[in-house]
Amino acid sequence: MKRLIIFLFVFQAVFAGVKIADLSLFRTDYSALIESLMTAEPSIDIILGPAEGLGGDSNKARIIFADSLGSPFPFPADTFHRSAVIADIFADIIRLASVYDVTIIPGTFWEVDSFYRCYESVPIIKPSGLIKRIRKKARYSFADPHIDTTIRLDTIITRESDTYTFLITISDETASLPEHYTYSGEPADIWLLMTRRWGQNFDRIGRILQNECDPPWATIEAIFPETVFSGLISGGWVKPDCPFIACVLGDTAGATFASNLMPSLRPADDWFIYPKYDVHPEGIIVYCDPLAPKTTPGFTVIATDTAGAPVESLFINYGPPGTVPWFAGWTDTLGKFKHRVFEPDSFYFLFAKPGFIPSPEETTVYIDPSAVRCTLKVILSVDTLYNIGEAGIPTYFRLGISPNPFNGACEIEVPQGATVDIFDINGRLLKSFYSDQNTTDKNDLAKYYWKPEEYIPTGIYLVKASNIKKEISRKIVYLK
């Protein structure tokens, strides 16, 4: 087992974040892609390309480096035209790094050294336009001193002068590095993966985790099983919650966080996302603070009964305060409902479930996406039938409304002898029901059916039931 001991002395200030572009690349598009991305987002800190983006099995181009002004510079390693073309592209990428003041890690190529040894290598090009160093892909089964010394962490200083460390892995190194090397040092803040074929669905993973609530975890784990990369985390190479950016040759750039892919490391009932995840024809641009990853912004409604057991199918209406809550959802088998919120906003909530009394029945909250996910807890008690007291007068009774919300007619259920009044939000009486206007079931419950008149608009209405000893009110939502 080879042992790598890395000493990194980095002054850590207040971190603001890093912006990384992940190329969707076909080999000859390099310069145009980079210029297009930098025009769209001039504040990019790192541009990442795929494995074999500058030459490989399908290209056979060979590059050799010679010293030029104290820095390596690429030249064709043979007389084939393909090598000259790649050397020219390589030189133009170096120029673009200087023009746009950006770090470019353009993907791997086939490097030939002065002893005609061939390596799959990747250059790290500094914003100055100089090659900082060349990282070589590790051998599978034996030590190579020309390679092993290049396997280490690197640092990036962002445009905001924040400093982060990053680890580059090439193709199946995600599994082979922990097998053949031990690492001693601080784990990387950022993990950059470049590959050619492997991980073709990684763009799908990135988009699912950025946009869906809740993600299909079984599908994600099947696409990218944790056994492939868990050794990098357990071996201390990368932080468990580090940003993970994968660049695949073609159009399948994607990004997420390492812990999202490992159930044991995901935040409880949540996952991490990028505050900025923009998809462009040239690739994706992601932004985050690697030292303070953000969980999914928004709210979670948790419904339980009075004993704390989850309650499924609590109906949730929500929307801007002062308006009819158009949006709707239901709690799942775990008693939970989630919604994503990307901008600070206030929401009005109305809860309902036939046969239960929710507490609270309604509420208004302000949600800030930059804060911790907002959790709303709703406790449901059974809507008990009434008890009969002296002189046969109900001392406690239910007010059942079904369905709620409704869009045609609804059934209102109260004890026999109760009066039902329906009001709009301005307190105007719309409809009254009396004991002689109902049908009565075997439990002596009166059932009234309200079908709003044609002129009555969509909105929230108040249903009040009363007798000589009790009065109860509930809100109901009419969706025309």
N, C-alpha and C positions, 0 to 999 in steps of 0.2 A: 504494500500500500504506500503510494507516494504521498508525502506530506508537504503542503504548501503553507507557509507562514507569511501572512501579509501584514505589514504595519502601515496603517493609514492615519495620518495626523491631520484632521480637518477641523478648522475653526467653525463652530456651528452658531449661526445667528438666528434671528427670527425668520422662520421659513414661510414663504408665500406660495410657492408652487413651481412646477415645471410644465412646459408645454412640449409635447412630443408628436411628431408627424410620422405616421406609419404608411409607407408607400404601397399602393396597388400598382405593381410594376410589371411591365414587359420590357425586356432588356434595353431596346433602343430608345425608350421614352424617357430615359433618366433626366437629362437636362431640362426638357420641357416640363416634366412633372415637378421637379424641384422649384423651377421658376414660378409655375402656376400656384403651388402651395404657398410659397413665400409671398406672392402677391396677395393671395387671399388672407394670409395670417402672418404678417411680418414679425410677430413676436415669438415665433417658434424657436425653441431652444435646441432640440435634437431632431434630426431626420434619420429614420431607420429604414434600411432596405433589406431584401430577403437573401437567403443563402443562394449562391450561384447567380446572383444578379449581375455580376460582372464577368461571368465565365464559369463553366463547369462541364458536366457530362455532355450536354447538348451543344456546347460551344467550343471547347478544347482550346480556348485562348490561354496563353501563358504570359505572365507579367513578372518582370524582375525589377528590383528597386536598386537605384544608385543614389549616392548621397548628392544632394543639390542644396547648397547654401545651408548646410548643417541639418537638413531634413531629408528623409527618403523621398524619392520621386519615381513614379512608374514609367517603365519603358517596355516595349515588346521583348519577350524572352526568346523569340524565334523570328523567322522571316515570313511567317504566314500572315495573310491579310487580316484574319480575324483577331490576331493578337494586337496588331496595329490599331484596329478600330477600337478595341476595348481600352487600350492605353490612351487613346485620344479622349474617349468618354471619361475615363478616370481623371485625366488632366483637367477636363472641363468641370468636373464635380469639385475638384480642388479650388478652381477659380470661383465657383458659385459659393463655396463656403466662405471665402473671403469677401465676396460682394455682398452677401446677405448676413454676414456676421453670425453664422450658425454652425453648430457642430453637426457633421454628417458622418453617419456610419452606413455606408452605401450597400452593404451586403458583401458576401464572400466572392472570391475569385481564386484562380489557381496561381499560386506564387511559386516561382523557381528561384532557388538561391544560387550563389556562385559555384556550389558543388553539384548543381543540377538535381538537388533534392526538391520534390514537389510537395506543397502543402495547400490545404484549403484555408485561406486566410481572410481576415477582414481588417481594413484600415480604420483608424479613428482619426478623422480630419478635424482639426481645430478651427474655430472661427477666423483665425489668422490666415487660414489657407495652407497651413503646414500640417503634415502628418504627425500626429502625436505619437502613435505607436502602431504596430501591426500585431493583431491577436491571431494565433494559429489554432486550428481545430485539433482537439486532443486525439491521440491514437486510442484505439479500443483496448488493446491488451498489453502494451509494453510502454516503458518510459522512453521519452525522447527529450533530451535536454534542450534541444532547439525549440521545442514546443512548450514544455512544462513551465518554463520561466515566463511565458506570455499569458498563462492562465491566472488572472488576478482581477481584482476590482479596479474600476476606473472612477473618476470623479467628473462631474459636470458643474460648472458655475453658470447659473442662469443669467438672463438679462437683468434680473432684479438682484443679482449678486448673492443668491442663495446657493448653497453647495450641497450636492447629493452624491452618493456613490451608486454605481450601477454594475451589474454583472451581465456579460454577454454569454449566451449559450448558442451553439450552432447545431441545429437539427437534433439528433438523438443524444446530445450531450446532457440533456435534462435528466436522463437516467444514468448515463455512463460516468459523468463526473463524480457523483457521490460514491460510485462503486470502486473507482480506481484512485481517487484522491481523498485526503482528509483536509479540511479547511480550518484554519485557526485565525480568527480575527472577527471584526464586527460584520454582521450580515449586511448585504447590499440593500439600499433603499429602493432600488428599481431593478426589475428583471426584464432584459431585452432578449427575445428569442427570434432567431432568424432561421428559416428552413425553406426547403424547396417544395417537397410534396406533402410532408407530414403536417397534420393539423389543417386540412383543407376547409373544415367547417368552423374554424375559429372565429371568422367574422360573424357567423350565426350566433355563437356563444356570446360574443361581445354585445351584439344588438339586443339579444334576449335579456341579458342581465341589465342593460341600460333602460329597457323600455317596458318589460313585462312585470306584472304583479299578480300572482306569484309565478316565478319562473318554473319551467318543467325540469326540476333538478335531476331526475332520472335520465332524461335525454342528454343534459349537459354532461353528467358524469360518464355516460356511455361514449360521448364524442371525445372527451378528454379525461380519461381515468386518472385518479390521483396517484396511482402506483407509478405513473410515468415520471412524476416530478416531485413526489413527496420527500425523496432523499435530499433534494436541495434545501428543503425547509428544515428537516430533522438534522441535517448535517451542518446547519448554520450558515449556508451560503447566502440565502436571501431571507428577508423578514417575512413572517407568515402573512402579513397584510400588505405586502408590497405591491405596487402597480406591476402588472404583467402585460407586456406589449409583444404581440407575435406578428411577424411579417413573413408571409408565405409568397413564394414566387407566383405571380398571377394577380388576381383581384380579390384576395381573401384576407386582407388586413383586419386585425381585431385586437381588442384590449379588454382586460378585466383586472381583477385583483387575485393574487394567488389563493388567499383564504376562501374566496368564493367557490373554488373548485374542490375544497376539502370540507366535507360536512362537519368534521370535528373542530374546525377553525373558524367557521362562519359566525358572525355575531348572532346572538340568540334571536331566532325568528326574523332574521334580516340579512342583508348583504351590502357590500360596498359598491358604489358607483362613482363615475367621474362627473364632477360638476359641469365639465364641458366635454362633449363627445360629438364632434361634428363629422359627418360623412361627406366626403367629396369624391368626384370621379377619380381624382389622383390618389385617394387613400383616406385615412381618417386622421383627425387631430384631436388629441386628448389632453386635458389639463387637470392637474390635481396637486395637492400637497402630499408627497409620499409619507411624511411623518405624521399626518393627521387625516387619514382617509375618511371620507364621508359615507355614512350609511344612507339608504334610500330615503329621500325626504318625503314627508307627507303625514298621513294619519293612519292609525290602526284602531278599529273598533273591536273591543273584546266583550263578548256577551256571555254571562254566566247566570246560573240560577242562584238561589239564596244559599245553596250548599257549596257553591264554587265550581260546579260542573259546567262545562261549555254548553252553550245553547246554539243550535244550528237554526238557520233560516230566520234570524231576526231581520226584519225588513228595515232598510236604512234609506231615507230620503235626505239629500244634502244639496246645498246650493248657496248662492250669495244671500246674506241676511236681507230681509225685507222683500224677498221674492219667493215665488213658489219653488220649492226644491226639486228641480227637474231631474237631477241625477239620482240614481238608485242602485242598490246592491243588497246582497244578503250575506250573512255570516256563514262560514263554511262549517265542516264537521268539527273543527277545532274551536268553533265559536268566534272566528276572526274574519274581519274584512279589512282590506288595505286599499289605499288610494294614494297615487303619487301627486305631489304638489311641487311645482317648479318655481313658482313666484310667491312671495308673501301675500297672504289673502285671508279673509275671514269666511267662515262657513257656518251656515245654519243647519242643524241636524234635527230630524224628526224620526223617532224609532217606533216600530209597531210589530206585534206578533199576536195573532189570534190566540185567545185563551190565556194570555199573560199580560201583566202590567209592568212595563219597563220603567226603570228608574235610573237616570232621568228619562222622561218621555221626549224632551226636546232640550237642545242646548246650542249655544253659539260659541265658537272658539276662533282664535286668531292663530294661524299656522305660519311659521317662518321656516323655509327650507334649510336655512343655515343652522338651525337649532336641531336638537335631538328630535327624532320622530315623535309626533304627538300621539298619545294613547288615550282613547276614550273608553271608559269602563261602564258598561250598562248591566245592571242586575235585574233579572226578571223574576217576578213572583207570580205564582199561579193566580189567575183571576177567579177567585173562589165564588161559588154561587152564594146567594144571600141566605141569611138565617132569619127565621121567623120569630118575632118577639111578641109582646102583648098585643091582643086584639088583632092578631094576624098581620101586623104592619112590619114590613121588612126593616131590620135595623142595619143591615149591610147589604148592598146589592152591587151587581156588576153592570158595567156598561160595555157591551161587546159590539164592535164594529168590524164588519168583514165584507169585501176586502178593504184594506186601507194601505195605500192609496187605491182609488177606483176610477173607472172611466165610463161607466154606464149607470149602474145603480148599486147601492150598498144595503146591507142588512144591518139593522140596529136592534140589539137585543138587551132588554132591561126587565126587571121584575114586573109582574102584573100590577097594574094600578099606577105605574110611574108615568110621568109626562116627559116627553122629549121635545126640546127646542133646538133649532139649528140656526146659527148666526154666521154672518160674514165677519171679516176681520175688523170691520168698522162698527160692529155691534148691532147691525140691522137684522131683525128677525126675518128669516126666509121661510121657515116651515115649522109647524108644531104638530105633534102627534099625541092623541089621547087614548085612554084605555079602550074606547069603543072602535078604534081604528086599527086594531091589530089582530093577529092570530096568536093563540096561546098554545104552547107545547105542554108535554106531560110534566115538566118541572115548574109550571105556572110562570113561564117566562114569556113576556110579550115581545113580539117580533114586528118591527116596522121596516118598510122598504122605502128608501128615499131615492127617487130618480130626479135629479135636478132639472129645472125648467131650461128650455133652450137658451134663454137669455143669461143664465148663470155662467160666469166664466170659470176657467181653470183657476184654482187657488186653494188656499187653506181656510177651512171652516171650523167652527166650534160647535160641538154637539154637547148639549147639557141635558142630563136626565135627573129628575127630582121627584120626591114624594113629600109627605108632610114632615118627615124626620131626616131626610138625607138628600144631598145634592152632589153630583159628580159631573165633571166635564172632561172631554177629550177633544184633541184636534184630529181633523181628517183632511186628507189631500184629495182633491178632485182634479183629475187629469182628463181634459176634454178630448 
